Amino acid sequence: IYTGEDTLSLHDALPIFMTNPSPLSSPAIAVENVTFDYPGRRALDGGQGGQAPAAGQPGQVGQPPTQEQQAQQAQIAQMAQAFGFGNQAQANIVPAPPAGEQYRFNWNTPMALSPHNPRIVYAGANKFFKSLDRGETWTASADLTKQINRTQLSIMGVKGTEPMASKNDGTANYSNLTTIAESPVQPGIIWAGTDDGNVQVSKDGGATFTNVAPNIPVLASNNHLISRVEPSHFDAGTCYVSVDGHRSNDHKPYVYVTKDFGATWTSVAGNLPTGNVNVIKEDLKNKSLLFVGTEYGLFVSLNGGGEWKKFMTGLPTVRVDDLLIHPRDNDLIAGTHGRGIWICDDISALQQLNDKVLAAGTHLFDVRPGVIWQNDIVLSRYAGGQKAFKGDNPQPGTAISYYLGAAPTGDVKITVSDITGKVVRNINGTKELGLNRLQWNLRGDPPARPAGFGGGRQGGGGGQGQPPAGGQPPATPQGGQGQPPAAPQPGQGGGGGGGRGGFNAGLPLEPGVYLVKLTADGKEVTTKVVIEADPNAK
């Protein structure tokens, strides 16, 4: 992942993906999602990623990853980089205006690559720009904004035509595009939103646009900013739009969806609390699973926006500016206005949680493949103390998640067996009503200890507690093996405590396919899990 000042973008490199928190008006810094040393993720582990990049830009297969990037107000550059972020070649590819014309770019200029062709680049000012050759040449649309003259707008009751001190001092351009996205389902369907309340849709690849904002109730009489357009991953005519009215002292949450290319719109804000919405994200695998980032946090809906639930275990109260879902690892990544990147590892249980699962009563979710990463002993030698800012590495292993429709009367048992049927790991599971989750470290059972032998114990998994009405899950605490669990929120089960591990840890299992079995109240459900070797191991 890369981040701009308020945006995230993804580079889907194996075996890890990248993140880079970008301070205000400064180059973006790329760091890895996983490091193989003791200190954890640090900004210096990656390197300078150039200026703030555009969202959703994968590198081309078989070539060094290439990134179209923008800093404030369309300082657009192209960077070809090796995986070590060295020898960066940058070239300015900003669209040049005709003689006598000046484009109005937003402070956070919207940019995107086509999901169907990575050579096609989209950018926005007051016009929509399209390049078929990664920025070498550009075509421009007509002006897609309301062309509002900011100098004529009233400020605190004073008409814009009257004298006032420091008028519009320190403000960026106004009446320009703020968000651009192409439908992942059908090439050529492009959506764009502006900071003065227009929502434009094109069905011919950007040659012509239709303004559908008058069909959105809140925009019929307001010039609120369009914070995000989110075309559906499942239907060409469906698109979500979030609207931010706080600049007009309107702090209500506005989220809408259309299923007919913008002809009609339905509010899906539901029970969202007060706070402007900065981003709406539809899940890549479950069209009913939605996430929104607001001025005060992160929220999730399992029923297409009918009901929302706070999704913030371990996440502070902070403005969430952008969201991404990793297509390979199913991680949810949030970019905050506090210059932070927060990753909720493996949301696949939420992606699989549907009415059929809820009706089954007891369900074991598919388990994400686990990689036996090997730490680099040389890199683990670190004596810098707190000198360098560092983030946490994800917990080792893989998460095992299951749903209990009723609290079991007996113990919940989880076993892992190899292909011969031999049980290699026994785990005592949590038995909270609702969604439960524990982290398995890909090791077998610990060896038997001599009588009276001390040593730490490995921690159990974190229970999720009872889901709220409508099947909405609580946020996901994770009890760690050998780590203290996250603090549970009210109504949630806490994770089992972890000790130092030490001599009580089992040996890592061999790569291969294993069978996971959940037993609760006499009912057994199974699924498989794949253990993969470290691709970096020599």
C-alpha positions as CSV (number, residue, x, y, z in Angstrom):
1,I,0.0,0.0,0.0
2,Y,1.1,3.5,-0.6
3,T,-0.6,6.6,1.0
4,G,-1.0,10.1,-0.1
5,E,-2.0,12.8,2.3
6,D,-5.5,11.5,2.7
7,T,-5.5,8.4,0.4
8,L,-4.2,4.9,0.2
9,S,-3.1,2.8,-2.8
10,L,-1.9,-0.7,-3.1
11,H,1.1,-2.5,-4.6
12,D,0.2,-6.2,-4.5
13,A,3.8,-7.5,-4.3
14,L,4.6,-10.9,-2.9
15,P,5.2,-11.9,-0.2
16,I,4.2,-8.6,1.4
17,F,2.5,-5.4,0.5
18,M,3.7,-1.9,1.3
19,T,2.4,1.0,3.3
20,N,3.6,4.6,3.6
21,P,2.2,7.2,6.0
22,S,2.6,10.6,4.4
23,P,3.0,13.7,6.6
24,L,1.4,16.9,5.5
25,S,2.9,18.3,2.3
26,S,5.9,16.0,2.3
27,P,7.1,13.0,0.3
28,A,5.4,9.6,1.0
29,I,7.4,7.0,2.9
30,A,6.9,3.4,2.0
31,V,7.2,0.7,4.6
32,E,6.5,-3.0,4.5
33,N,3.4,-4.6,6.1
34,V,5.6,-7.4,7.5
35,T,9.3,-7.1,8.6
36,F,11.5,-10.0,9.5
37,D,13.4,-8.5,12.4
38,Y,12.6,-7.7,16.0
39,P,11.8,-3.9,16.0
40,G,8.7,-4.2,13.7
41,R,7.7,-2.0,10.8
42,R,9.6,1.2,10.5
43,A,9.5,4.0,7.9
44,L,13.2,3.3,7.1
45,D,12.4,-0.3,6.2
46,G,11.0,0.8,2.8
47,G,12.3,4.1,1.6
48,Q,11.0,7.3,0.1
49,G,8.1,6.5,-2.1
50,G,8.1,9.8,-4.0
51,Q,5.1,12.2,-3.6
52,A,1.6,11.2,-2.6
53,P,0.5,8.4,-4.9
54,A,-2.9,7.9,-6.5
55,A,-5.1,5.1,-5.2
56,G,-5.4,1.6,-6.6
57,Q,-2.5,1.3,-8.9
58,P,-1.0,-2.2,-9.3
59,G,2.4,-2.7,-10.9
60,Q,2.5,-4.4,-14.3
61,V,3.2,-8.1,-14.2
62,G,6.7,-9.0,-15.3
63,Q,8.0,-5.4,-15.0
64,P,9.3,-3.3,-12.1
65,P,6.3,-1.8,-10.3
66,T,5.4,1.6,-11.8
67,Q,3.4,4.2,-9.9
68,E,1.6,7.3,-11.0
69,Q,1.8,9.7,-8.1
70,Q,0.6,13.2,-7.2
71,A,1.5,15.7,-4.6
72,Q,-0.6,18.7,-3.7
73,Q,-2.5,20.3,-6.6
74,A,-1.5,18.0,-9.4
75,Q,2.3,17.7,-9.0
76,I,1.8,14.4,-10.9
77,A,4.8,12.2,-11.5
78,Q,5.6,8.7,-12.8
79,M,8.0,6.6,-10.8
80,A,9.5,3.3,-11.9
81,Q,11.0,1.6,-8.9
82,A,12.7,-1.6,-7.9
83,F,11.4,-3.5,-4.9
84,G,14.2,-1.8,-2.8
85,F,12.8,1.7,-3.8
86,G,16.2,2.6,-5.2
87,N,17.1,4.4,-8.4
88,Q,13.8,6.1,-8.8
89,A,13.2,7.7,-12.2
90,Q,10.5,10.4,-12.0
91,A,9.0,12.5,-14.7
92,N,6.3,15.2,-14.5
93,I,3.2,14.1,-16.4
94,V,0.8,16.8,-15.3
95,P,-1.7,17.7,-18.1
96,A,-0.8,21.0,-19.6
97,P,-3.6,23.5,-20.3
98,P,-4.0,25.3,-23.6
99,A,-2.7,28.8,-23.9
100,G,-4.8,31.3,-21.9
101,E,-6.5,28.6,-19.8
102,Q,-5.7,27.6,-16.2
103,Y,-6.9,24.3,-14.7
104,R,-8.3,24.2,-11.1
105,F,-6.8,21.3,-9.3
106,N,-7.9,20.2,-5.9
107,W,-5.3,20.1,-3.0
108,N,-5.7,16.3,-3.1
109,T,-5.9,15.8,-6.8
110,P,-7.9,12.7,-7.7
111,M,-6.1,10.1,-9.8
112,A,-6.7,6.5,-10.7
113,L,-5.6,3.8,-13.0
114,S,-8.1,1.9,-15.0
115,P,-8.8,-1.5,-13.4
116,H,-9.0,-3.0,-16.9
117,N,-5.8,-1.5,-18.4
118,P,-2.9,-0.2,-16.2
119,R,-1.7,2.0,-19.0
120,I,-4.8,4.1,-18.8
121,V,-4.5,7.0,-16.3
122,Y,-7.3,9.2,-15.1
123,A,-6.9,12.6,-13.3
124,G,-9.1,15.5,-12.5
125,A,-9.1,19.3,-12.1
126,N,-12.2,21.2,-13.1
127,K,-12.0,18.9,-16.1
128,F,-11.6,15.1,-16.4
129,F,-8.3,14.0,-18.0
130,K,-7.6,10.7,-19.6
131,S,-4.2,9.3,-20.8
132,L,-3.9,6.1,-22.8
133,D,-0.1,6.0,-22.5
134,R,0.6,6.5,-18.8
135,G,0.7,10.2,-19.0
136,E,2.6,10.9,-22.2
137,T,-0.5,12.5,-23.8
138,W,-3.9,13.6,-22.4
139,T,-7.4,14.3,-23.5
140,A,-9.7,16.6,-21.5
141,S,-13.5,16.7,-21.0
142,A,-15.6,19.8,-20.7
143,D,-15.8,21.5,-17.3
144,L,-17.6,19.1,-14.9
145,T,-18.1,21.5,-12.0
146,K,-20.6,24.2,-11.2
147,Q,-17.9,26.8,-12.0
148,I,-18.6,28.7,-8.8
149,N,-16.6,31.8,-8.3
150,R,-15.4,31.6,-4.6
151,T,-14.7,35.3,-4.4
152,Q,-18.4,36.0,-4.7
153,L,-19.5,33.6,-1.9
154,S,-20.7,35.1,1.4
155,I,-18.4,34.5,4.4
156,M,-20.1,34.7,7.9
157,G,-22.9,36.8,6.5
158,V,-20.7,39.2,4.6
159,K,-21.3,39.2,0.9
160,G,-18.4,38.1,-1.2
161,T,-18.5,41.3,-3.3
162,E,-17.8,43.4,-0.1
163,P,-14.4,44.1,1.2
164,M,-13.0,41.8,3.9
165,A,-9.6,41.1,5.4
166,S,-7.7,38.0,4.3
167,K,-10.4,36.9,2.0
168,N,-10.0,33.2,1.1
169,D,-6.5,33.4,2.6
170,G,-4.8,30.0,2.7
171,T,-7.5,28.2,0.8
172,A,-6.9,25.9,-2.2
173,N,-8.7,26.0,-5.6
174,Y,-12.5,25.6,-5.6
175,S,-14.9,24.1,-8.0
176,N,-12.9,21.0,-9.0
177,L,-12.9,17.2,-9.0
178,T,-12.3,15.4,-5.7
179,T,-12.9,11.7,-6.6
180,I,-12.7,9.5,-9.7
181,A,-13.3,5.8,-10.2
182,E,-14.0,3.4,-13.1
183,S,-16.4,0.5,-12.8
184,P,-14.5,-2.7,-12.1
185,V,-17.3,-4.6,-13.9
186,Q,-17.5,-2.8,-17.2
187,P,-14.8,-0.8,-18.9
188,G,-15.7,2.8,-19.8
189,I,-18.2,3.5,-17.0
190,I,-16.5,6.3,-15.1
191,W,-17.8,8.2,-12.1
192,A,-16.5,11.6,-10.8
193,G,-17.5,13.8,-7.9
194,T,-16.7,17.5,-7.3
195,D,-16.2,19.7,-4.3
196,D,-19.2,21.9,-5.3
197,G,-21.8,19.1,-5.4
198,N,-21.8,17.5,-8.8
199,V,-21.8,13.8,-9.5
200,Q,-20.9,13.0,-13.1
201,V,-21.1,9.6,-14.9
202,S,-19.8,8.6,-18.3
203,K,-20.7,5.5,-20.2
204,D,-18.3,6.0,-23.0
205,G,-14.9,6.1,-21.3
206,G,-15.0,9.8,-20.5
207,A,-16.0,11.2,-23.8
208,T,-19.3,12.6,-22.4
209,F,-20.6,13.0,-18.9
210,T,-24.1,13.3,-17.3
211,N,-24.6,15.1,-14.1
212,V,-26.8,13.0,-11.8
213,A,-26.4,15.1,-8.7
214,P,-29.9,16.6,-8.9
215,N,-31.3,13.1,-8.4
216,I,-29.5,12.8,-5.0
217,P,-31.8,14.4,-2.3
218,V,-29.1,16.3,-0.3
219,L,-27.5,17.7,-3.4
220,A,-30.7,19.1,-4.9
221,S,-30.3,22.3,-2.9
222,N,-26.7,22.1,-1.6
223,N,-23.2,22.4,-2.9
224,H,-21.7,19.8,-0.5
225,L,-18.4,18.1,-1.4
226,I,-18.5,14.6,-2.9
227,S,-16.0,12.8,-0.8
228,R,-16.1,9.4,-2.6
229,V,-17.6,7.6,-5.6
230,E,-17.4,3.8,-5.2
231,P,-18.5,1.8,-8.3
232,S,-19.8,-1.7,-7.3
233,H,-17.6,-4.7,-7.9
234,F,-20.7,-6.8,-8.8
235,D,-23.0,-4.6,-11.0
236,A,-22.1,-2.1,-13.7
237,G,-25.0,0.2,-12.9
238,T,-24.5,0.3,-9.1
239,C,-22.4,3.0,-7.5
240,Y,-22.1,4.3,-3.9
241,V,-21.5,8.0,-3.1
242,S,-20.6,9.7,0.1
243,V,-21.2,13.4,0.7
244,D,-19.4,15.7,3.1
245,G,-21.3,18.8,4.2
246,H,-19.3,20.0,7.2
247,R,-17.9,23.0,5.3
248,S,-21.5,24.2,5.3
249,N,-22.0,23.4,9.0
250,D,-23.9,20.2,8.0
251,H,-22.4,17.3,10.0
252,K,-24.9,14.6,9.1
253,P,-23.7,11.4,7.5
254,Y,-24.7,11.1,3.8
255,V,-24.2,7.8,1.9
256,Y,-26.3,6.9,-1.1
257,V,-26.5,4.1,-3.6
258,T,-27.8,3.9,-7.2
259,K,-28.5,0.8,-9.1
260,D,-29.5,2.4,-12.4
261,F,-26.5,4.6,-13.3
262,G,-27.6,7.5,-11.2
263,A,-31.3,7.9,-12.3
264,T,-32.5,7.2,-8.7
265,W,-30.7,7.1,-5.4
266,T,-31.4,5.5,-2.0
267,S,-29.9,6.5,1.3
268,V,-27.9,3.8,3.1
269,A,-26.7,6.0,5.9
270,G,-29.1,4.1,8.2
271,N,-28.2,4.5,11.9
272,L,-24.7,6.1,11.3
273,P,-24.1,8.7,14.1
274,T,-23.4,12.4,13.5
275,G,-20.2,12.9,11.6
276,N,-19.4,13.6,7.9
277,V,-18.5,10.5,5.8
278,N,-15.1,10.7,4.1
279,V,-15.1,7.3,2.4
280,I,-17.5,4.4,1.5
281,K,-16.0,1.0,0.6
282,E,-17.8,-2.0,-0.8
283,D,-16.2,-5.4,0.0
284,L,-14.6,-7.2,-3.0
285,K,-16.3,-10.6,-2.3
286,N,-19.5,-9.8,-0.4
287,K,-21.7,-7.1,-1.9
288,S,-23.7,-6.7,1.4
289,L,-20.5,-6.0,3.4
290,L,-19.8,-2.2,3.5
291,F,-17.4,0.0,5.4
292,V,-17.4,3.7,5.9
293,G,-14.8,6.1,7.4
294,T,-16.2,9.1,9.1
295,E,-14.9,12.1,11.0
296,Y,-15.0,10.0,14.2
297,G,-14.1,6.5,13.2
298,L,-14.8,3.3,11.2
299,F,-18.2,1.5,10.8
300,V,-19.3,-1.7,9.2
301,S,-22.6,-3.0,7.8
302,L,-23.4,-6.6,6.9
303,N,-26.7,-5.8,5.2
304,G,-25.9,-3.3,2.5
305,G,-26.2,-0.2,4.8
306,G,-29.4,-1.2,6.5
307,E,-27.6,-1.1,9.9
308,W,-24.2,0.0,10.9
309,K,-22.0,-1.1,13.8
310,K,-18.9,0.6,15.1
311,F,-15.8,-1.4,14.1
312,M,-13.0,0.1,16.2
313,T,-11.5,-2.5,18.6
314,G,-7.9,-1.2,19.0
315,L,-8.6,1.7,16.7
316,P,-8.6,5.2,18.4
317,T,-11.3,7.7,17.8
318,V,-9.9,9.4,14.7
319,R,-10.9,10.7,11.4
320,V,-10.7,7.9,8.8
321,D,-10.0,9.4,5.3
322,D,-9.5,6.3,3.2
323,L,-10.1,2.5,3.1
324,L,-8.7,-0.4,1.1
325,I,-9.3,-4.1,1.1
326,H,-6.4,-6.2,0.0
327,P,-7.7,-8.5,-2.8
328,R,-5.2,-11.3,-1.9
329,D,-5.0,-11.2,1.9
330,N,-8.4,-9.9,2.7
331,D,-7.0,-7.3,5.0
332,L,-8.9,-4.1,5.7
333,I,-6.6,-1.0,5.7
334,A,-7.6,2.4,7.0
335,G,-5.8,5.6,6.4
336,T,-6.4,8.3,9.1
337,H,-6.0,12.0,9.3
338,G,-3.8,11.4,12.2
339,R,-1.1,10.3,9.7
340,G,-1.7,6.6,10.7
341,I,-2.2,3.4,8.8
342,W,-4.2,0.7,10.6
343,I,-4.6,-2.8,9.3
344,C,-7.4,-5.2,10.4
345,D,-5.8,-8.5,9.4
346,D,-8.0,-11.0,7.6
347,I,-11.7,-10.0,7.4
348,S,-12.6,-13.2,5.5
349,A,-14.9,-14.2,8.4
350,L,-17.0,-11.1,7.8
351,Q,-16.9,-11.7,4.0
352,Q,-18.3,-15.2,4.6
353,L,-20.8,-14.2,7.3
354,N,-24.3,-14.4,5.7
355,D,-27.9,-15.5,6.5
356,K,-27.0,-19.2,5.8
357,V,-24.1,-19.1,8.3
358,L,-26.3,-17.4,10.9
359,A,-29.0,-20.0,10.5
360,A,-26.6,-22.9,10.8
361,G,-25.9,-22.2,14.4
362,T,-22.4,-23.5,14.4
363,H,-20.1,-22.6,11.5
364,L,-16.3,-22.8,10.9
365,F,-15.1,-20.3,8.4
366,D,-12.5,-20.9,5.7
367,V,-9.0,-20.4,7.1
368,R,-6.6,-18.1,5.2
369,P,-3.3,-19.9,4.3
370,G,-0.6,-19.3,6.8
371,V,3.1,-18.6,6.0
372,I,5.9,-19.8,8.3
373,W,7.9,-16.6,8.1
374,Q,11.5,-16.9,9.2
375,N,13.0,-13.9,11.1
376,D,16.4,-12.5,10.1
377,I,18.6,-12.9,13.1
378,V,21.1,-10.3,11.8
379,L,18.4,-7.6,11.3
380,S,17.0,-8.5,14.8
381,R,20.0,-6.8,16.4
382,Y,18.6,-3.4,17.3
383,A,19.8,-1.0,19.9
384,G,17.9,2.1,18.9
385,G,15.4,2.1,21.7
386,Q,12.5,4.5,20.8
387,K,14.6,6.6,18.4
388,A,12.8,5.3,15.3
389,F,9.0,5.2,15.1
390,K,7.8,1.6,14.5
391,G,4.6,-0.2,14.0
392,D,3.5,-3.6,15.1
393,N,4.0,-6.7,13.0
394,P,0.9,-8.8,12.5
395,Q,0.6,-11.8,14.7
396,P,2.3,-14.9,13.4
397,G,0.3,-17.7,12.0
398,T,-3.3,-17.6,10.8
399,A,-6.7,-16.8,12.3
400,I,-9.3,-19.5,12.9
401,S,-12.8,-18.0,13.1
402,Y,-16.1,-19.7,13.9
403,Y,-19.7,-18.7,14.7
404,L,-21.8,-20.0,17.5
405,G,-25.5,-19.3,17.3
406,A,-26.0,-20.4,20.9
407,A,-23.7,-20.5,23.9
408,P,-22.4,-24.2,24.2
409,T,-22.9,-26.0,27.4
410,G,-19.5,-27.8,27.2
411,D,-16.0,-27.0,26.0
412,V,-15.3,-25.9,22.4
413,K,-12.5,-28.0,21.0
414,I,-10.4,-27.3,17.9
415,T,-8.0,-29.8,16.4
416,V,-5.6,-29.7,13.5
417,S,-4.8,-32.9,11.7
418,D,-2.3,-33.8,9.0
419,I,-3.1,-35.7,5.8
420,T,-2.8,-39.1,7.6
421,G,-5.5,-38.1,10.1
422,K,-3.0,-37.7,13.0
423,V,-3.9,-34.8,15.3
424,V,-1.0,-32.5,15.5
425,R,-2.6,-29.6,17.5
426,N,-5.3,-29.4,20.1
427,I,-6.7,-25.9,21.0
428,N,-9.3,-25.0,23.6
429,G,-11.6,-22.5,21.8
430,T,-13.6,-19.6,23.3
431,K,-17.4,-20.2,23.5
432,E,-18.9,-16.7,23.3
433,L,-22.2,-16.3,21.6
434,G,-21.6,-15.0,18.1
435,L,-18.3,-14.6,16.2
436,N,-15.2,-16.1,17.8
437,R,-11.6,-15.9,16.6
438,L,-8.2,-17.2,17.8
439,Q,-4.8,-17.0,16.3
440,W,-2.9,-20.2,15.6
441,N,0.8,-20.0,15.3
442,L,1.2,-22.9,12.9
443,R,2.9,-25.0,15.5
444,G,2.1,-28.4,16.8
445,D,1.3,-29.4,20.4
446,P,4.0,-28.5,22.8
447,P,6.0,-31.3,24.3
448,A,5.1,-32.8,27.6
449,R,6.9,-31.1,30.5
450,P,8.5,-32.9,33.4
451,A,6.5,-32.6,36.7
452,G,7.1,-29.3,38.4
453,F,8.6,-27.7,35.3
454,G,7.7,-24.0,34.9
455,G,7.5,-21.9,31.8
456,G,5.0,-19.8,30.0
457,R,1.8,-20.8,28.4
458,Q,0.5,-20.0,25.0
459,G,-2.5,-17.7,24.9
460,G,-5.9,-18.7,23.6
461,G,-8.1,-16.9,21.1
462,G,-10.3,-13.8,21.6
463,G,-14.1,-14.3,21.8
464,Q,-16.3,-11.8,19.9
465,G,-19.3,-11.7,22.1
466,Q,-22.9,-11.6,21.0
467,P,-23.6,-9.9,17.7
468,P,-26.0,-7.0,17.8
469,A,-29.4,-6.9,16.2
470,G,-29.4,-7.6,12.4
471,G,-26.4,-9.9,12.6
472,Q,-23.9,-7.1,12.8
473,P,-20.6,-8.3,14.3
474,P,-18.8,-6.6,17.0
475,A,-15.3,-5.4,16.3
476,T,-12.7,-8.1,16.2
477,P,-10.3,-8.5,19.1
478,Q,-7.6,-11.0,18.7
479,G,-6.1,-13.0,21.5
480,G,-2.6,-13.9,20.7
481,Q,-0.4,-16.9,21.2
482,G,2.3,-15.8,23.5
483,Q,0.9,-12.2,23.4
484,P,-1.6,-10.3,25.6
485,P,-5.0,-10.1,23.8
486,A,-6.7,-6.8,22.8
487,A,-9.0,-5.3,25.4
488,P,-12.6,-6.4,24.7
489,Q,-15.3,-3.9,24.3
490,P,-18.6,-4.2,26.2
491,G,-20.5,-7.4,25.3
492,Q,-17.4,-9.1,23.9
493,G,-15.4,-12.0,25.1
494,G,-11.8,-11.4,25.9
495,G,-8.9,-13.4,24.4
496,G,-7.0,-15.9,26.5
497,G,-3.9,-14.5,28.1
498,G,-0.5,-15.5,26.8
499,G,2.8,-16.2,28.5
500,R,6.4,-16.1,27.4
501,G,6.0,-19.3,25.5
502,G,9.6,-20.4,25.8
503,F,10.2,-24.1,26.2
504,N,6.4,-24.7,26.0
505,A,6.1,-23.9,22.3
506,G,5.5,-26.7,19.8
507,L,7.6,-27.2,16.7
508,P,6.6,-25.5,13.5
509,L,4.6,-27.8,11.2
510,E,5.8,-28.8,7.8
511,P,4.2,-26.9,4.8
512,G,1.2,-28.7,3.4
513,V,-2.6,-29.1,3.7
514,Y,-4.1,-29.7,7.2
515,L,-7.7,-30.4,8.4
516,V,-9.2,-28.1,11.0
517,K,-12.1,-29.5,13.1
518,L,-14.4,-27.6,15.4
519,T,-16.4,-29.5,18.0
520,A,-19.1,-27.7,20.0
521,D,-22.0,-29.5,21.9
522,G,-21.4,-32.7,19.9
523,K,-21.5,-31.0,16.5
524,E,-18.5,-31.2,14.3
525,V,-17.6,-29.0,11.4
526,T,-14.4,-29.1,9.4
527,T,-12.4,-27.0,6.9
528,K,-8.9,-27.2,5.5
529,V,-5.9,-24.9,6.0
530,V,-2.7,-24.6,3.9
531,I,0.6,-23.9,5.6
532,E,3.1,-22.3,3.2
533,A,6.9,-22.1,3.4
534,D,8.6,-18.7,3.6
535,P,9.2,-17.7,0.0
536,N,12.3,-15.8,1.1
537,A,13.9,-18.8,2.8
538,K,17.0,-20.1,1.3
